[in-house]
Amino acid sequence: MTTIFNNFTKKLILFTLILIFILSIFNSKLVVFSVKESCILFFNNLFGPIFIFYTLSDLLINYNILKVFKLNFFNRISKFLNINPNSLFIIFFSMITGFPSGSKYITDFYNKKLINYTEAIYLLTFTHFSNPLFILNTIGILFGKNLSIKILCSTFLSNLVLAIILRPKNNTISYTEYKTNHSNITLTLTNSFRKTYQIIMIVLSNSIIFTTVGYIITKNIDNSFYNLFVFGLLDLTKGITLLSKFNLNNLIKGILLCTLISFGGINVNIQVKSIIEKEKLPYIYFLSGRIIATFLSILIYFIINYFL
């Protein structure tokens, strides 16, 4: 049964790729336009936060920031969540750098045996945080500062609630110290740039592909809500940009923004899947976490919106 399903999936993917390839040939101007727009959206909204925070976080790891997470304050949080201090680093820095950093840190740390399998799949469920600068700046400009703060609180709190609910009960905690290698600052910096560049290319390439597919799908359909649904499903940044053009009240906009950010769209999900497959970590944990967190973020948004 599994073999039949896998064969069907491969044939479906092949058929879809052939169809997209043919449509791209007949819509070459649209493809060029969508690629340009994807690059503009990426460099205006995502490049800065990704480049700065990924590079700095990698440098901090190499200069032993992980030891800080063994201090008493962090140690109490680790014990409460029943995880080791290295896992706590992933939580804090995924909140600062934004997705797909969580999956990247999880994969790297699991590969280096800094976290165990139980902690890896646990972290996958909730370390999907949008970069705070992206929410406060981009969403703040498009939708207003007040709404952007509510969205930031709703999406972050939903993941933290999920972290508390799903914290592992039978995890055997063992701490492995990260072996630093920073004898040469130039070499360390160059390696950090290289790692950041790889992430940037994954994010940008996915954005280009899915934005192009979105334009091809919506080319002959003159329906704004349909276009919003397609782009929101495929690419987060483009979906948010389209949503800002709709004349909806803030309650509806907030619900849609929570949904888009918490789930991440197919683009983000594929980014994460491609990263965690290196260590054969099951994607289902990430997907399950996104579905639950989406409902939680909407609920929290309702509560925040009612009191503020």
Backbone bond lengths (Angstrom), bond angles and torsions (degrees), N, CA, C in turn:
res aa  C-N    CA-C-N  psi(-1)  N-CA   C-N-CA  omega(-1)  CA-C   N-CA-C  phi
1 M - - - 1.466 - - 1.529 111.45 -
2 T 1.334 114.77 -43.72 1.467 120.24 179.48 1.520 111.21 -63.34
3 T 1.351 116.30 -40.37 1.471 121.58 179.17 1.517 110.89 -62.91
4 I 1.338 116.82 -42.45 1.465 121.79 179.37 1.526 110.05 -62.64
5 F 1.345 115.72 -44.09 1.467 120.84 179.90 1.531 110.87 -63.44
6 N 1.339 116.94 -42.84 1.472 121.20 179.76 1.518 111.60 -64.04
7 N 1.332 116.28 -41.12 1.468 120.52 178.34 1.521 111.20 -64.53
8 F 1.345 115.43 -42.12 1.470 119.80 178.04 1.528 110.79 -62.59
9 T 1.344 116.16 -42.74 1.466 121.23 179.93 1.522 111.30 -61.78
10 K 1.332 116.37 -43.47 1.469 120.77 179.37 1.526 111.35 -63.04
11 K 1.332 116.10 -41.99 1.470 120.27 179.74 1.522 111.09 -67.08
12 L 1.340 115.71 -37.90 1.465 120.07 178.44 1.520 110.86 -65.57
13 I 1.332 116.64 -42.75 1.475 120.75 178.13 1.526 110.40 -63.98
14 L 1.342 116.53 -43.18 1.459 120.74 179.26 1.526 110.92 -61.21
15 F 1.332 116.46 -45.41 1.467 121.01 179.39 1.530 110.74 -61.47
16 T 1.343 116.67 -43.28 1.465 121.32 -179.69 1.520 111.32 -63.78
17 L 1.335 116.16 -42.23 1.466 120.24 179.69 1.521 112.02 -65.14
18 I 1.327 116.21 -41.06 1.471 120.69 177.70 1.523 110.08 -62.68
19 L 1.345 116.18 -43.19 1.464 121.30 179.90 1.528 110.92 -62.60
20 I 1.344 116.74 -45.00 1.466 121.04 178.83 1.521 110.63 -63.72
21 F 1.337 116.50 -39.56 1.465 121.43 179.42 1.532 110.85 -61.58
22 I 1.328 116.19 -46.18 1.476 120.77 -179.55 1.523 110.63 -65.42
23 L 1.342 116.35 -45.59 1.462 120.16 -179.97 1.523 111.48 -63.84
24 S 1.335 117.18 -33.53 1.469 121.00 178.27 1.520 111.25 -65.86
25 I 1.326 116.56 -36.73 1.469 121.01 178.37 1.522 110.71 -63.81
26 F 1.347 115.82 -42.16 1.467 120.41 -177.58 1.527 112.67 -82.97
27 N 1.316 116.57 -5.05 1.469 120.64 179.11 1.531 110.02 -130.66
28 S 1.311 115.26 47.32 1.473 120.50 -173.54 1.533 112.56 -60.99
29 K 1.344 117.80 -38.67 1.466 120.50 179.36 1.524 111.17 -65.24
30 L 1.322 115.80 -38.64 1.453 121.00 178.85 1.532 110.60 -66.58
31 V 1.320 116.19 -37.38 1.467 121.51 178.64 1.528 110.16 -64.21
32 V 1.336 116.40 -46.18 1.468 121.04 179.37 1.528 110.22 -61.09
33 F 1.336 115.85 -42.94 1.469 120.49 179.10 1.529 111.50 -62.70
34 S 1.328 116.70 -44.74 1.464 120.75 -177.43 1.533 111.48 -66.94
35 V 1.341 117.04 -36.46 1.467 121.01 177.70 1.529 109.95 -64.63
36 K 1.340 116.40 -44.74 1.470 120.33 178.54 1.523 111.08 -61.69
37 E 1.335 116.09 -44.27 1.459 119.86 -178.66 1.527 111.20 -65.46
38 S 1.339 116.78 -40.41 1.466 120.90 178.25 1.517 110.89 -59.66
39 C 1.333 115.84 -44.31 1.474 120.50 -179.80 1.532 111.06 -64.81
40 I 1.331 116.07 -41.15 1.468 120.08 179.66 1.527 110.52 -63.55
41 L 1.343 116.58 -47.59 1.461 121.21 179.21 1.528 110.88 -60.74
42 F 1.328 115.56 -41.93 1.462 120.05 -177.96 1.522 111.29 -65.74
43 F 1.322 117.23 -50.22 1.460 119.89 -175.67 1.528 112.41 -72.72
44 N 1.332 117.18 -25.71 1.466 120.08 177.71 1.529 112.53 -78.94
45 N 1.335 116.54 -31.64 1.459 119.52 -170.41 1.527 115.52 -115.71
46 L 1.331 118.12 -29.84 1.460 120.38 -170.11 1.519 115.42 -116.85
47 F 1.316 117.33 -32.85 1.463 120.35 -171.54 1.526 112.60 -58.08
48 G 1.337 117.20 -48.82 1.460 121.38 -176.65 1.520 113.34 -56.98
49 P 1.359 117.29 -57.19 1.468 118.85 179.72 1.530 113.80 -59.89
50 I 1.346 116.69 -40.73 1.467 119.89 -179.46 1.526 110.40 -63.87
51 F 1.328 116.48 -48.66 1.464 120.50 -176.03 1.525 111.30 -62.57
52 I 1.320 116.40 -50.45 1.471 120.53 -176.14 1.521 111.54 -64.63
53 F 1.330 116.81 -52.50 1.467 119.95 -171.86 1.525 112.75 -73.27
54 Y 1.326 117.85 -36.60 1.470 119.23 178.30 1.528 110.59 -66.84
55 T 1.322 116.37 -43.26 1.464 120.24 -179.56 1.528 110.98 -64.61
56 L 1.326 116.37 -47.58 1.462 120.30 -178.53 1.532 111.72 -65.20
57 S 1.335 117.13 -40.22 1.470 119.21 -179.41 1.523 110.72 -65.51
58 D 1.325 117.70 -37.64 1.462 119.99 178.14 1.523 111.04 -67.52
59 L 1.326 116.69 -39.42 1.466 120.30 176.72 1.531 110.78 -64.11
60 L 1.318 116.45 -40.73 1.463 120.56 179.16 1.525 111.61 -63.36
61 I 1.323 116.39 -38.44 1.470 120.18 176.94 1.529 109.87 -61.89
62 N 1.333 114.97 -45.28 1.465 119.57 -178.73 1.525 112.69 -66.93
63 Y 1.340 116.50 -23.89 1.462 119.71 178.19 1.529 111.59 -104.97
64 N 1.348 113.81 29.02 1.473 122.86 166.40 1.522 116.06 69.98
65 I 1.326 118.26 36.75 1.452 120.78 174.42 1.529 111.48 -63.37
66 L 1.360 116.54 -23.50 1.462 120.50 -177.66 1.521 112.38 -61.11
67 K 1.335 117.16 -27.83 1.469 120.15 179.54 1.529 111.87 -65.50
68 V 1.335 115.87 -27.37 1.460 120.27 178.99 1.528 110.37 -61.69
69 F 1.335 116.12 -34.12 1.463 120.91 -176.03 1.527 112.71 -78.46
70 K 1.332 116.32 7.62 1.471 120.85 172.66 1.523 110.69 -100.56
71 L 1.343 116.69 -3.85 1.460 120.23 179.67 1.528 110.52 -67.24
72 N 1.314 115.93 164.12 1.462 122.44 -170.31 1.536 113.45 -55.81
73 F 1.342 117.68 -46.60 1.465 121.27 -178.29 1.520 111.11 -59.15
74 F 1.330 116.75 -50.29 1.462 121.30 -179.33 1.527 111.03 -69.41
75 N 1.316 115.74 -32.30 1.463 120.10 -179.76 1.532 111.37 -62.81
76 R 1.323 116.45 -35.44 1.462 120.94 178.00 1.532 110.72 -66.51
77 I 1.316 116.26 -40.69 1.471 120.16 177.81 1.526 110.01 -65.33
78 S 1.336 116.16 -41.44 1.468 120.93 178.90 1.522 111.01 -59.38
79 K 1.327 115.89 -43.46 1.466 120.08 -179.37 1.525 110.86 -67.25
80 F 1.338 116.21 -38.42 1.467 120.21 179.42 1.528 110.98 -62.86
81 L 1.335 116.21 -41.80 1.466 120.88 -179.87 1.529 112.50 -86.08
82 N 1.329 115.75 -7.32 1.468 122.55 -179.62 1.530 112.19 59.84
83 I 1.324 115.62 47.62 1.466 122.59 177.74 1.518 108.46 -134.59
84 N 1.344 116.49 164.16 1.458 118.42 179.40 1.532 110.87 -85.59
85 P 1.332 118.90 162.42 1.467 122.37 -175.68 1.530 114.20 -56.65
86 N 1.325 118.24 -29.70 1.463 120.22 178.57 1.527 110.99 -63.90
87 S 1.325 116.39 -35.70 1.460 120.88 176.83 1.519 110.76 -65.68
88 L 1.333 115.21 -35.51 1.457 120.00 180.00 1.530 110.94 -65.43
89 F 1.325 116.16 -35.58 1.469 120.15 175.11 1.527 110.30 -58.05
90 I 1.336 116.79 -44.67 1.462 121.50 -178.85 1.526 110.75 -60.12
91 I 1.327 116.08 -41.35 1.472 120.53 179.86 1.531 110.59 -62.40
92 F 1.322 116.56 -51.16 1.463 120.87 -176.23 1.526 112.10 -65.00
93 F 1.317 116.43 -43.40 1.459 118.23 -175.67 1.521 113.17 -80.42
94 S 1.318 118.49 -23.19 1.473 119.40 172.95 1.527 109.45 -70.06
95 M 1.332 117.16 -28.62 1.467 121.37 176.25 1.526 111.07 -69.63
96 I 1.303 116.76 -34.61 1.464 121.34 -177.21 1.526 111.91 -82.49
97 T 1.335 116.68 -43.80 1.471 120.18 -173.16 1.516 113.18 -86.96
98 G 1.342 117.99 -25.87 1.467 119.75 -179.93 1.517 112.29 85.52
99 F 1.356 114.53 163.27 1.472 118.92 -178.08 1.531 111.21 -69.59
100 P 1.352 118.36 151.04 1.462 127.47 5.92 1.534 113.96 -93.56
101 S 1.345 117.70 34.81 1.465 120.59 -175.92 1.522 112.26 -61.74
102 G 1.344 117.16 -36.94 1.453 120.13 -179.43 1.509 112.22 -55.16
103 S 1.334 116.35 -50.76 1.471 120.98 -179.50 1.518 111.54 -65.86
104 K 1.344 116.61 -33.75 1.469 120.97 178.98 1.530 110.41 -66.89
105 Y 1.333 117.66 -47.74 1.463 121.17 178.23 1.529 110.67 -62.93
106 I 1.322 115.97 -43.18 1.472 120.34 -179.38 1.522 110.50 -58.75
107 T 1.326 116.48 -47.96 1.461 121.11 -179.50 1.522 111.82 -62.26
108 D 1.320 116.46 -46.08 1.468 120.83 -179.42 1.529 111.60 -64.22
109 F 1.316 116.44 -45.70 1.466 120.64 -178.14 1.524 111.36 -68.62
110 Y 1.317 116.73 -37.71 1.469 120.07 178.86 1.532 110.07 -67.19
111 N 1.332 116.41 -39.38 1.459 121.70 177.94 1.531 111.30 -62.28
112 K 1.314 116.39 -36.54 1.470 121.38 -179.02 1.530 112.50 -90.80
113 K 1.362 115.20 6.32 1.473 122.13 178.01 1.526 112.42 61.52
114 L 1.334 116.08 30.02 1.461 121.06 175.33 1.525 110.95 -83.36
115 I 1.335 116.91 -20.75 1.462 122.73 172.27 1.528 107.33 -134.11
116 N 1.336 116.97 156.26 1.461 119.46 178.85 1.538 111.24 -94.38
117 Y 1.308 115.59 179.45 1.474 121.15 -175.73 1.533 111.18 -63.26
118 T 1.322 116.91 -42.58 1.470 121.12 -179.87 1.517 110.84 -58.98
119 E 1.321 116.20 -44.40 1.466 120.81 179.67 1.527 111.24 -68.51
120 A 1.325 116.69 -36.36 1.465 120.83 -179.33 1.525 111.50 -62.16
121 I 1.341 117.02 -49.12 1.470 119.22 -178.09 1.536 110.97 -72.35
122 Y 1.314 116.52 -30.23 1.470 120.29 175.45 1.523 110.36 -64.42
123 L 1.317 116.51 -47.84 1.465 121.34 -179.65 1.530 112.01 -64.17
124 L 1.331 116.63 -32.34 1.463 120.52 179.46 1.525 112.61 -59.94
125 T 1.320 116.63 -30.47 1.463 120.34 -174.27 1.529 113.66 -70.64
126 F 1.333 117.48 -25.45 1.474 116.89 -172.31 1.525 115.92 -136.06
127 T 1.328 120.83 -8.08 1.475 120.54 -177.77 1.528 111.60 -83.29
128 H 1.320 114.94 47.51 1.464 122.40 178.13 1.527 106.87 -113.39
129 F 1.325 115.80 83.03 1.459 121.39 -178.95 1.524 109.86 -109.79
130 S 1.325 116.01 134.38 1.458 119.19 173.62 1.522 108.42 -75.79
131 N 1.322 116.93 145.37 1.458 120.37 -179.06 1.538 109.91 -59.08
132 P 1.346 118.32 126.64 1.474 120.51 -178.45 1.520 113.48 -56.84
133 L 1.328 116.98 -36.02 1.465 120.01 179.15 1.525 111.25 -65.73
134 F 1.337 116.39 -36.49 1.464 120.46 177.60 1.529 110.30 -63.74
135 I 1.335 116.98 -44.52 1.462 120.21 -179.09 1.532 110.94 -68.03
136 L 1.329 117.02 -48.41 1.460 120.27 -175.67 1.530 112.55 -71.26
137 N 1.342 116.97 -35.41 1.462 119.65 -178.63 1.526 111.92 -87.02
138 T 1.342 116.33 -62.78 1.467 119.70 -175.37 1.523 112.12 -65.34
139 I 1.327 117.12 -53.50 1.465 119.90 -179.85 1.522 110.24 -69.18
140 G 1.338 116.83 -33.05 1.461 120.32 176.54 1.515 112.43 -61.73
141 I 1.337 116.62 -40.36 1.466 121.43 179.05 1.521 110.79 -70.95
142 L 1.335 116.88 -42.33 1.470 121.41 -175.31 1.524 113.08 -77.08
143 F 1.347 117.68 -34.12 1.458 120.70 -172.12 1.529 114.21 -123.21
144 G 1.315 117.39 -7.74 1.455 119.93 -179.26 1.522 111.57 105.69
145 K 1.327 116.64 147.14 1.461 122.12 -175.57 1.525 112.19 -62.95
146 N 1.333 117.12 -41.85 1.462 121.21 -177.30 1.524 112.04 -59.03
147 L 1.340 116.06 -45.59 1.463 120.77 -179.92 1.524 110.92 -68.37
148 S 1.321 116.78 -37.79 1.471 119.65 -178.84 1.531 111.03 -63.96
149 I 1.338 117.84 -36.87 1.474 121.56 178.69 1.528 109.93 -67.14
150 K 1.329 116.85 -40.82 1.469 121.16 178.02 1.525 111.03 -63.46
151 I 1.330 115.93 -40.39 1.473 120.75 179.60 1.527 110.14 -67.10
152 L 1.324 116.41 -41.27 1.463 121.08 178.57 1.532 110.36 -60.42
153 C 1.318 116.41 -47.56 1.472 120.79 -179.49 1.533 110.93 -64.95
154 S 1.325 117.06 -42.80 1.469 121.31 -176.83 1.522 112.02 -64.76
155 T 1.326 116.96 -47.57 1.464 120.38 -176.75 1.531 112.04 -72.12
156 F 1.338 116.78 -36.67 1.466 119.44 179.10 1.531 110.99 -71.08
157 L 1.328 116.44 -44.80 1.458 119.96 -178.83 1.526 111.88 -65.03
158 S 1.325 117.36 -34.89 1.477 120.39 179.48 1.525 110.68 -61.59
159 N 1.333 116.75 -40.65 1.463 120.79 178.07 1.525 111.96 -69.33
160 L 1.331 116.32 -37.87 1.465 119.90 -179.76 1.530 111.27 -70.71
161 V 1.323 116.83 -36.69 1.468 120.55 174.68 1.522 109.68 -62.62
162 L 1.331 115.63 -42.63 1.463 121.44 178.08 1.525 110.37 -61.95
163 A 1.332 117.05 -38.15 1.465 121.49 178.89 1.521 111.25 -62.39
164 I 1.320 116.27 -39.30 1.465 120.60 179.86 1.529 111.01 -71.76
165 I 1.323 116.71 -43.90 1.465 121.37 -178.00 1.531 111.53 -63.43
166 L 1.331 116.12 -41.22 1.472 120.48 -172.70 1.529 114.02 -97.41
167 R 1.324 117.65 7.44 1.480 118.77 -176.38 1.542 110.45 -56.20
168 P 1.332 115.73 134.12 1.474 120.48 -175.37 1.523 112.29 -64.34
169 K 1.330 115.64 135.42 1.464 120.44 -177.39 1.527 112.36 -94.65
170 N 1.316 116.49 -29.56 1.473 120.03 -175.23 1.522 112.20 -115.48
171 N 1.313 116.44 33.14 1.460 120.17 -178.56 1.530 110.74 -81.87
172 T 1.326 115.47 130.56 1.468 120.72 175.67 1.527 108.30 -88.47
173 I 1.330 116.37 107.57 1.458 121.05 -174.22 1.527 110.81 -81.92
174 S 1.312 115.47 126.89 1.465 120.97 173.46 1.523 107.95 -139.86
175 Y 1.305 116.66 135.09 1.464 120.96 -175.95 1.522 110.70 -103.79
176 T 1.339 115.58 125.64 1.461 121.80 175.20 1.520 108.29 -114.52
177 E 1.306 116.34 126.25 1.462 119.75 -177.68 1.521 111.05 -79.16
178 Y 1.340 114.93 137.48 1.463 120.65 -180.00 1.529 110.17 -73.21
179 K 1.323 115.48 130.29 1.467 120.21 179.73 1.521 108.98 -86.00
180 T 1.315 115.25 107.51 1.462 120.33 -176.96 1.520 111.23 -81.07
181 N 1.332 113.47 154.11 1.468 119.53 178.30 1.527 107.77 -144.48
182 H 1.336 115.98 84.52 1.459 120.45 -174.60 1.533 111.45 -129.94
183 S 1.300 115.15 36.44 1.466 118.67 -179.34 1.525 111.55 -67.00
184 N 1.323 116.07 -27.77 1.455 120.81 -178.47 1.523 109.20 -123.57
185 I 1.336 117.41 108.71 1.468 121.52 -175.62 1.524 111.35 -62.19
186 T 1.340 116.65 -36.63 1.465 119.97 179.95 1.518 111.08 -63.62
187 L 1.336 116.63 -45.50 1.457 121.29 179.71 1.533 111.27 -66.47
188 T 1.327 116.20 -41.27 1.468 121.36 178.86 1.520 110.59 -61.85
189 L 1.323 116.47 -44.83 1.466 121.84 179.58 1.523 110.99 -63.82
190 T 1.340 116.24 -42.67 1.467 121.08 179.23 1.528 111.20 -62.29
191 N 1.323 116.17 -42.44 1.469 120.32 177.88 1.525 111.50 -64.32
192 S 1.319 116.87 -37.58 1.467 121.01 177.80 1.522 110.57 -65.60
193 F 1.336 116.49 -41.93 1.463 120.68 176.17 1.530 111.02 -59.69
194 R 1.336 115.11 -42.30 1.464 120.61 -178.14 1.533 111.28 -62.19
195 K 1.324 115.65 -44.36 1.466 120.17 179.27 1.530 110.94 -65.09
196 T 1.332 115.80 -41.64 1.469 120.24 178.89 1.520 110.62 -63.95
197 Y 1.316 116.46 -41.09 1.462 121.54 179.71 1.531 110.89 -60.14
198 Q 1.329 116.59 -40.12 1.465 120.13 179.51 1.530 111.17 -62.08
199 I 1.329 116.95 -43.07 1.461 121.08 178.23 1.524 110.69 -65.58
200 I 1.336 116.32 -43.94 1.464 120.89 179.81 1.525 110.66 -58.12
201 M 1.321 117.10 -43.55 1.459 120.91 -178.59 1.530 111.63 -66.96
202 I 1.334 116.71 -36.50 1.472 120.13 177.18 1.527 110.13 -63.54
203 V 1.339 116.13 -47.57 1.466 120.92 -178.08 1.528 110.89 -65.23
204 L 1.328 116.79 -47.76 1.459 121.15 -178.40 1.529 111.74 -64.58
205 S 1.325 117.22 -45.15 1.469 121.10 -178.61 1.519 111.58 -62.34
206 N 1.332 116.33 -43.15 1.462 120.08 177.02 1.522 111.38 -62.20
207 S 1.324 116.21 -41.73 1.461 121.15 179.90 1.527 111.07 -62.00
208 I 1.328 116.62 -43.49 1.471 121.14 179.51 1.525 111.09 -62.18
209 I 1.313 116.24 -48.74 1.467 120.86 -178.01 1.522 111.59 -60.39
210 F 1.338 116.73 -49.87 1.463 119.69 -173.97 1.523 112.88 -74.71
211 T 1.325 117.59 -30.73 1.464 119.70 174.10 1.524 110.23 -67.28
212 T 1.331 116.69 -40.91 1.465 121.30 177.86 1.528 110.87 -62.52
213 V 1.328 116.35 -46.05 1.467 120.66 177.75 1.525 110.15 -60.39
214 G 1.336 116.45 -40.99 1.457 120.95 179.17 1.518 112.18 -60.63
215 Y 1.322 117.09 -43.39 1.471 120.78 179.08 1.522 111.50 -65.75
216 I 1.318 117.03 -39.03 1.465 120.87 178.84 1.530 110.56 -64.52
217 I 1.346 116.22 -42.91 1.466 121.06 -178.88 1.531 111.46 -66.24
218 T 1.334 116.73 -37.76 1.472 120.45 -174.29 1.529 113.81 -95.63
219 K 1.318 117.16 3.86 1.468 121.14 -172.34 1.522 113.26 -53.82
220 N 1.308 117.09 -49.23 1.466 121.30 -173.07 1.527 113.64 -102.22
221 I 1.331 116.86 15.48 1.469 120.16 -179.46 1.525 108.83 -118.17
222 D 1.321 115.52 112.14 1.462 121.51 -177.03 1.531 109.90 -94.47
223 N 1.329 114.74 71.59 1.463 120.77 179.68 1.527 108.04 -142.17
224 S 1.324 116.02 112.72 1.469 121.07 -173.88 1.518 112.48 -62.33
225 F 1.332 117.18 -40.16 1.461 120.41 -178.57 1.531 111.18 -69.06
226 Y 1.313 115.45 -36.58 1.468 119.45 176.44 1.523 109.95 -64.10
227 N 1.328 116.26 -44.85 1.467 120.94 178.61 1.534 111.46 -60.95
228 L 1.343 115.77 -41.03 1.465 120.18 178.19 1.525 110.72 -62.75
229 F 1.319 116.77 -42.46 1.458 121.24 179.89 1.527 110.72 -62.60
230 V 1.330 116.84 -46.39 1.470 121.54 -177.79 1.518 110.89 -64.02
231 F 1.338 116.80 -50.92 1.462 119.54 -177.19 1.532 111.66 -70.74
232 G 1.344 116.72 -34.75 1.462 119.64 176.40 1.512 111.62 -63.85
233 L 1.331 116.06 -36.39 1.462 121.18 178.79 1.525 111.48 -72.07
234 L 1.336 116.49 -36.72 1.465 120.83 -174.43 1.525 113.48 -87.85
235 D 1.336 117.02 -47.79 1.471 119.83 -173.35 1.522 110.73 -138.95
236 L 1.310 116.57 120.36 1.460 123.44 -174.52 1.529 112.74 -58.61
237 T 1.329 116.96 -51.96 1.471 121.14 -174.45 1.519 111.83 -62.04
238 K 1.317 117.02 -44.99 1.459 121.28 178.97 1.523 110.59 -66.16
239 G 1.326 117.37 -39.57 1.457 121.43 178.76 1.521 111.70 -61.57
240 I 1.343 116.42 -42.99 1.467 121.24 179.02 1.527 110.75 -65.28
241 T 1.322 116.58 -40.52 1.466 121.15 178.83 1.527 111.03 -61.78
242 L 1.329 117.10 -43.35 1.465 121.09 178.05 1.526 111.49 -65.45
243 L 1.336 116.50 -40.79 1.463 120.83 -178.40 1.526 111.08 -60.57
244 S 1.327 117.88 -33.67 1.466 121.49 -178.20 1.531 112.30 -64.35
245 K 1.326 117.09 -18.80 1.470 121.44 -178.41 1.529 112.92 -88.51
246 F 1.342 116.59 -6.26 1.459 120.66 -179.16 1.526 111.07 -86.32
247 N 1.308 115.94 142.44 1.459 121.96 179.03 1.533 109.20 -90.74
248 L 1.335 115.66 76.18 1.459 122.26 -179.20 1.522 109.11 -120.06
249 N 1.332 116.56 156.93 1.462 118.33 177.44 1.532 109.45 -73.83
250 N 1.324 115.76 163.58 1.466 120.70 -173.83 1.524 113.42 -64.98
251 L 1.337 116.84 -27.84 1.464 119.50 178.83 1.525 110.33 -63.56
252 I 1.330 116.28 -48.34 1.475 121.15 179.88 1.519 110.19 -66.74
253 K 1.336 116.86 -43.88 1.467 120.04 178.72 1.535 111.04 -60.00
254 G 1.326 115.89 -40.94 1.457 120.39 179.60 1.513 112.49 -63.49
255 I 1.341 116.48 -41.94 1.469 120.95 178.23 1.523 110.46 -62.48
256 L 1.329 116.03 -44.26 1.471 120.36 -179.62 1.527 111.13 -67.03
257 L 1.327 117.25 -39.44 1.465 121.00 178.53 1.523 111.10 -65.56
258 C 1.328 116.68 -41.97 1.472 120.51 177.00 1.525 110.80 -60.60
259 T 1.327 115.47 -40.37 1.465 120.59 179.67 1.520 111.19 -65.61
260 L 1.335 116.17 -47.83 1.466 120.78 -178.61 1.526 111.56 -62.83
261 I 1.324 116.70 -46.33 1.467 120.45 -175.87 1.522 111.73 -72.87
262 S 1.326 117.52 -42.93 1.462 120.61 -177.02 1.524 112.22 -67.49
263 F 1.336 116.37 -39.58 1.467 118.80 179.53 1.518 111.54 -81.86
264 G 1.335 117.03 -40.13 1.460 120.99 175.13 1.513 116.14 93.51
265 G 1.341 117.49 -16.83 1.456 119.94 -177.91 1.522 112.46 81.28
266 I 1.324 115.75 165.68 1.466 121.36 -179.21 1.523 110.80 -61.37
267 N 1.316 116.34 -37.04 1.463 122.03 179.84 1.533 111.25 -54.19
268 V 1.332 116.68 -55.21 1.469 121.75 -178.21 1.519 110.93 -65.62
269 N 1.330 116.79 -40.48 1.462 120.25 -179.47 1.528 111.52 -61.84
270 I 1.319 116.76 -39.01 1.466 120.07 178.16 1.528 110.65 -70.15
271 Q 1.332 116.86 -37.32 1.471 119.94 175.24 1.525 110.58 -56.64
272 V 1.331 115.03 -49.06 1.466 120.67 -178.66 1.524 110.62 -63.63
273 K 1.327 116.05 -45.64 1.470 120.22 -178.90 1.526 111.27 -59.53
274 S 1.335 116.38 -41.22 1.469 119.94 -179.51 1.528 111.69 -67.01
275 I 1.334 117.11 -30.59 1.463 121.34 -179.25 1.528 111.38 -76.24
276 I 1.340 116.79 -47.33 1.470 119.87 -173.85 1.518 112.94 -77.79
277 E 1.337 117.86 -18.17 1.470 120.60 179.29 1.531 112.00 -64.46
278 K 1.334 116.66 -21.79 1.466 120.56 179.02 1.522 111.05 -59.85
279 E 1.323 116.00 -33.91 1.465 120.62 -179.85 1.529 111.89 -108.64
280 K 1.335 116.00 12.37 1.467 122.57 177.67 1.525 112.32 57.15
281 L 1.333 115.71 38.91 1.455 120.50 174.56 1.528 108.98 -84.49
282 P 1.329 118.72 133.61 1.468 121.19 -174.14 1.525 113.65 -68.83
283 Y 1.310 115.82 125.38 1.464 122.85 -179.15 1.531 112.06 -66.16
284 I 1.326 117.54 -26.26 1.464 122.10 -175.80 1.525 111.77 -57.42
285 Y 1.337 117.73 -30.62 1.463 120.63 179.25 1.522 110.77 -69.09
286 F 1.311 116.16 -39.73 1.465 120.33 177.00 1.523 110.18 -65.60
287 L 1.334 117.12 -47.34 1.465 121.93 -178.53 1.528 110.83 -61.65
288 S 1.314 117.23 -44.95 1.473 121.28 178.95 1.529 110.54 -60.33
289 G 1.324 115.51 -42.57 1.455 120.12 178.38 1.509 112.65 -62.05
290 R 1.343 116.09 -38.80 1.472 120.11 -179.85 1.529 111.50 -67.02
291 I 1.299 116.82 -38.76 1.470 120.34 -179.24 1.527 110.25 -66.72
292 I 1.345 116.28 -46.35 1.468 120.26 -179.93 1.530 110.73 -66.01
293 A 1.339 116.51 -44.46 1.469 121.37 -178.46 1.526 111.58 -63.36
294 T 1.326 117.28 -32.39 1.470 120.68 178.47 1.520 110.54 -62.45
295 F 1.325 116.93 -47.41 1.465 120.58 178.21 1.527 111.55 -65.51
296 L 1.340 116.60 -39.09 1.457 120.19 178.78 1.531 111.92 -64.77
297 S 1.332 116.30 -41.80 1.469 120.04 -178.66 1.529 111.23 -65.14
298 I 1.336 116.88 -37.48 1.472 120.71 177.30 1.524 109.86 -65.48
299 L 1.338 116.68 -44.25 1.461 121.48 178.83 1.528 110.94 -61.20
300 I 1.330 116.86 -45.83 1.469 121.36 179.70 1.527 110.37 -65.05
301 Y 1.337 116.59 -37.75 1.473 120.54 177.93 1.532 110.60 -62.05
302 F 1.339 116.60 -42.18 1.463 120.91 176.76 1.529 110.53 -58.07
303 I 1.319 116.08 -44.63 1.472 121.37 -178.28 1.530 110.46 -65.10
304 I 1.341 116.19 -47.92 1.466 120.90 179.63 1.530 110.65 -62.45
305 N 1.325 115.67 -43.31 1.458 120.76 -177.95 1.525 111.66 -65.40
306 Y 1.327 116.38 -29.52 1.473 120.99 -178.99 1.526 111.07 -73.56
307 F 1.340 116.04 -38.89 1.461 120.08 -175.17 1.535 113.13 -90.65
308 L 1.342 117.52 -20.63 1.470 119.64 -177.58 1.530 111.69 -112.12
